């Protein structure tokens, strides 16, 4: 009887591990395509990049724009629009879960985008030191892959682009990643304890339900951020909402089945 119970618990634990592995494979499948609407064209070329200028034709989640972190890095950029470009303005935003955060803007009226000559194309050079200087912690903090979008609007044109950016470098050099790994280890221990049967447990829930819920939700968010920081998947709705929900369901199953042992009361040991 006891042997059969142990086997059932081991089988449950094995299925939980398999579910997590399947979730990982699903998350890494089928990269989404980036795109540009409105007829605008543009490209950017990093000084140390041997591939050449990037453009949206090959910018996907599986093949994002790689941003190097070398000192003195510059970016040569160019762009053109198909219509009247007077009083233009634009913005670049990155996605953090369900929200987009603005990282750059340009144009009319604050940045003199009135463009009375109606120029439809431009080129220039951007010093990446300007970018790193406005980020607390600079190069060591910014890691991973991000979904981003940009828009440019003028008197006779409206364009938008979706693309993916991945920052070069070792994610383990980031203090954020190291901290998250420690938090994940602590949450896994917490979930393990929630999956041990309570002494004298009665009813259908054999483990610790509240602990499992808290640990499962937090593990989902930590796991989603780590996937983003290691450049596997950007922090979008799928990972921001989907992973916490998936791991919460797994945690609930762990609390109900309590597959990690325990459960002997003082009377049963006597």
Secondary structure, DSSP 8 states (H G I E B T S, - for coil): -HHHHHHHHHHHHHHHHHHHHHHHHHHTSS--B-EEESS-EEEEEETT-SS--B-GGG-BSSS-EEE---TT-EEEEEEE-SS--TT-EEEEEEEETTEEEEEEEEETTTT----TT---EEEEEEEHHHHHHTSTTGGGT--EEEEEEEEEEETTEEEEEEEEEEE-S-GGG-HHHHHHHHHHHHHHHHHHHHTSB-TT--SS--S-HHHHHHHHHHHHHHHHHHHHHTTSS-S-HIIIIIIHHHHHHHHHHHHHH-TT-B---HHHH-
